[in-house]
Amino acid sequence: MTYVITQGCIDVRDRACVDECPVDCIYAGSRMLYIHPDECVDCGACEPVCPVEAIFYEDDLPSDQAAYLKVNAEVFADHGTPGGSVKLTDALTDHPIVAAVPPGVPTQE
């Protein structure tokens, strides 16, 4: 099991969750942040500090955000398990689902 960052983070990218994560498993894309599912230790430290409530435990994902479980995993297909965001010098390429959201479109109700 893992925590998942959902659509509410698109174009917000508040980094409070990154600062709170004890294992450095939250990575930045150009438009949103992503949690590496193999590096997350399920501590939950990220969830309460998210100002837009875009982080959920996998079992608690709202049904309309369920695709973001795969989004968070698939974005790492070209990166493997880097072992911490500080080891990546460039932002991740956003997942196609994220890239397809038009800028400025409200991402959560």
N, C-alpha and C positions, 0 to 999 in steps of 0.2 A: 504494500500500500504506500501511497505517497500523497503529498499535497500538490495542488494544481492551480496554476494562475489562469484566469479566464478572461473573457472578452472585455471586462470592465477596465483592464489595465491598458488596453490599446490607446496609444497617444497620451497616456498619463505617465507611466514609468516612474512613479514615485519609488525611491530606493530605500524606504524605511525597512522593507522586508529584507533587503540585501544586508543592511547594517545589523539586523537582528539574527540572521541565520548563522548558527555556530559552525556549520560545515561548508559554507561558501558554495551552495548548490544552486543559487539563483543567478541566472545569466541574462544579460541584456541583448535584446534584438534592437533593430532600428525603431520599432514602434511599440514593443511591449517586452516584459520580462518573462522568463521561462524557468521552471523548476526542473532540474535533471532528475528523472525518476529513479535512476540507479544510485544517485548520490544523496538523495533526501533521506534523512533518518527519522522522519515522522515526528519531530519534536513539537511542531505546531507553533514555534516562536514567530513565524512570519504572519500567520493569519490575523491575530488581533491588531497588528500595527498597520495593516493595509488600509489606507484612507478611503478607498473606494470599494472595499469589501469584495475584492476580486479573487481572493484565495480561499480555496475549499479543500477539505480532506476528500480524497477520492470517493469515498462512500457517501459523502454529503453533497456531491455536485448536483446543482439544479439540472433537471432534465434538458432544459434549453441550452445548457453549457457543457453537456456531456462530451461533445466533440473535442473539447479542450484537453481532455485526458490524452488523446492521441496527438494533438497538436504539440503539447509539451514534450512528449516522447519523440515524435518524428523530427522535430527541429534539430535534434542532436544526431541525426543519421550520418551526417558528414563529419561530425566532431568526436564521435565515440564518447568516452568518459574522460573528460579533461582533468578531473580531479580538483576542481575549483575554478571559479570565474576569473581569479587573478592570473591564471595561466593562459587565458585567451587574450590576445592583444586587440582583436577586432570584435565588433558587435556580431552576433549571430545574424544570419540571413533569416528574416522573418518567415514563418510558415506561410504557405499560399493562402490559407484561410484568413490569416491576419492581414496579409498584404492586400487582400481583396476588399477589406472594409474601407470604404471611402473616408478620407480624413474629415474630421469634424462631425461625423455621424455619431449621435449618442450610442454608447455601447451597452448600457444597462438601464433598466427601468428604475 
